[in-house]
Amino acid sequence: MKNISILTFGLALLASACTMESKQAILKTDKNLTVPFHPEKYLCYQAENSILVDGVLDDEAWQQAPWSSTFVDIEGDLKEKPAKDTKIKMLWDADYFYIAAELKDDHIWGNLTQHDAVIFMDNDFEVFIDPDGDTHNYYEFEINALNTTWDLILTKPYRDNGFSIDSWEIPGIKSAVKIYGSINNPSDVDEKWTVELAFPWKVLKECNTPSAKPVDGSQWRINFSRVQWITEILDGKYVKKKDANGKRLPENNWVWSPQGVIAMHNPETWGYVQFSTQTNDASFVENADEEVKWALRQLYYREKAYLEENKCFTDRCEALRLEEVEFSGAFKPEITLYQEGFVATCPSLSQQGSWSIQQDGNIWFSKK
């Protein structure tokens, strides 16, 4: 909380320092303004039969669940297709949210065995869940091929001075890994490893309102990531490869829904998961208000860039070049400046009320 107080005070100083010249400024910086918005979508059906979480995806319920699209690079089309395929499935019932993943890999390894270690230092599979889609208070879960896990809550994205709560735990979670081949054995060639997870609804309620679990038609923002290090075999062991200067090569980040930038903690670009009480043949419902929320997110990006250039926020739409934002009709939000930041509001396209976003990226709906 101390860090947040310091941030608020700092923003207040920046706002009060805004000069007459900067109040007339027009945004010049294009940073973060060109991130594409093409989130993946998945229909999560209700499981007809019980699921045994053992890492083997042969349950009858899993046979009925569709696979997702194959993972892409975190930057999307800016990078080449990943060298190894990854895909996921999802199901739910009265007690759990189930996730299954298949990670193709010809050399499977893992070192970390301590719970809540920084698992992405190994090759890993990661889950990100934002039930209410406000980009604040969301879950992160990581698992490696040894079934070692790390669970945490993020108060808000790091870019907005959020922090992680590593001490948070998921009582009752079920996790399992199945290795098709061997682990930590460079002398052979492996096929894949599969992950099976069951998140209890009673834990996921902490970041969701008004109820712990979804109802038919509920849509959550979710994404998945696979961290894959570039390795070589030295003295019979897997070792992370280094460049000519002795610096470790960066990891690959492969995801279900592309982020457009190397940053998993931008929840606004995660995919959509729609929960259905049917067992098949449901249809994904497009929500018109997602266009409103994305337009407000563009405003947020532009306010951040304007602040960096001019040391203050602005309530002038023309200064933020909002006419460039793609929107059904004219995008004319109401922007109110406060000592600590701003609030921008835009009417809903589908219900009576409006959506608002503020300087720390939090977005919410207010009924009329």
C-alpha positions, -999 to +999 in steps of 0.1 A: +000+000+000+029+023+006+040+020-030+005+029-042+004+060-020+037+072-034+024+066-069-007+086-062+013+115-047+036+114-077+008+116-102-007+145-083+025+164-086+027+156-123-009+168-128-003+200-109+028+207-129+010+208-162+019+240-180-003+261-203+018+250-232+014+213-225-024+217-221-024+227-258-002+198-268-012+170-292-001+135-286+030+126-307+040+092-293+025+062-310+039+037-285+013+010-276-013+025-299-011-002-325-016-034-305-041-055-325-073-067-308-080-102-320-086-122-289-093-160-293-127-174-282-135-207-267-169-223-257-164-242-224-190-269-221-203-285-190-188-320-184-214-348-186-192-373-168-167-371-139-131-363-147-101-381-131-073-357-128-043-379-136-026-361-165-040-387-190-066-370-212-086-401-220-117-394-199-150-395-219-157-359-210-124-348-226-131-367-258-162-345-263-144-312-256-129-294-286-092-285-288-083-249-290-063-234-319-026-241-317-006-216-297+012-187-315+041-164-305+032-139-278+036-111-304+013-128-328+020-123-365+051-103-358+070-135-351+072-169-367+051-199-358+063-217-327+086-247-333+065-269-310+028-273-309+007-265-279-031-266-274-057-267-246-092-278-237-116-266-210-146-280-192-166-272-161-190-287-136-206-278-103-173-280-084-144-273-107-130-255-137-110-280-157-081-273-180-061-297-201-030-290-222-009-309-246+027-296-251+047-313-279+084-316-270+112-339-281+133-331-250+114-328-218+132-315-187+126-298-154+146-288-123+124-269-099+107-290-072+098-263-046+062-251-046+059-213-053+094-212-069+097-190-100+085-218-123+091-200-156+128-205-151+120-240-163+099-248-194+064-244-181+026-241-188+008-210-174-028-200-168-041-165-164-077-159-152-096-126-149-132-135-141-148-101-142-126-087-170-117-054-152-079-062-156-074-060-118-073-087-093-066-117-114-050-152-110-018-167-124-008-203-121+023-220-134+033-257-136+064-275-150+069-310-162+077-322-127+042-311-116+057-283-095+034-253-092+033-216-084+000-199-077-005-162-071-029-132-074-020-100-091-036-068-077-033-052-111-008-053-140+028-044-132+026-015-157+000+001-133+022-006-103+004-037-093+021-064-072+018-101-068+006-119-037+028-151-038+015-163-004-020-168-020-028-205-023-055-226-040-067-251-015-082-281-032-066-277-066-059-308-085-029-310-108-013-338-127+014-342-155+019-372-178+052-375-196+052-393-230+088-403-231+112-395-203+123-365-183+158-351-179+172-378-202+190-362-232+199-396-247+164-402-261+137-384-280+104-376-263+069-370-277+050-346-254+038-338-219+002-333-209-012-312-180-045-316-163-059-291-138-090-287-117-096-253-101-123-253-074-149-226-078-148-218-041-113-204-045-119-185-078-147-165-061-121-142-046-117-122-078-152-126-091-185-109-084-213-115-076-210-153-076-181-178-073-188-197-105-202-187-139-237-192-152-247-202-187-234-175-211-208-160-186-177-148-204-143-146-186-110-133-198-084-161-198-051-168-215-025-195-215+013-193-220+041-217-226+076-207-217+102-227-237+139-221-232+165-227-259+188-255-246+218-276-256+232-308-242+265-304-223+280-333-203+248-352-205+226-325-192+202-299-206+217-264-203+202-231-214+220-219-244+241-187-245+251-163-272+286-155-283+290-130-255+280-155-228+246-141-223+217-165-219+193-166-248+158-153-241+130-177-236+102-183-262+068-172-251+040-191-269+004-182-261-032-191-269-044-156-275-017-132-289-007-102-269+008-082-296+037-073-273+060-093-250+038-088-220+014-114-205+002-090-179-020-070-203-053-088-195-073-067-220-058-088-248-065-122-233-090-145-249-127-150-241-140-181-225-178-185-226-193-211-202-222-231-214-245-255-195-249-274-227-226-303-236-222-293-273-235-271-301-237-238-283-229-205-300-205-178-289-223-146-281-206-114-293-209-086-267-212-052-283-198-036-252-164-052-258-160-025-285-167+002-259-142-013-235-115-016-261-120+020-273-116+031-237-085+010-234-071+029-265-079+061-246-060+048-215-029+040-237-030+075-252-034+091-218-003+072-206+017+083-236+004+119-232+015+119-195+049+107-205+053+135-231+036+164-212+038+154-175+000+155-171-032+139-183-056+158-206-094+160-210-091+171-246-102+143-270-084+160-299-051+161-279-054+123-277-063+119-314-093+098-304-107+103-339-082+076-349-098+050-327-119+025-346-155+026-333-191+022-344-199+058-349-180+086-333-161+078-301-167+108-279-160+098-242-164+122-213-130+127-196-128+141-161-095+151-146-087+146-109-056+155-089-046+118-090-055+111-126-086+108-148-118+090-154-131+085-190-167+074-195-186+061-226-222+049-229-229+012-233-239-001-267-261-029-253-276-018-220-287+011-199-255+026-184-219+034-191-184+021-190-156+039-173-118+036-172-093+054-149-056+061-149-046+027-134-064+008-161-093-004-140-125-006-161-161-009-147-198-006-156-223+017-140-260+012-144-280+042-154 
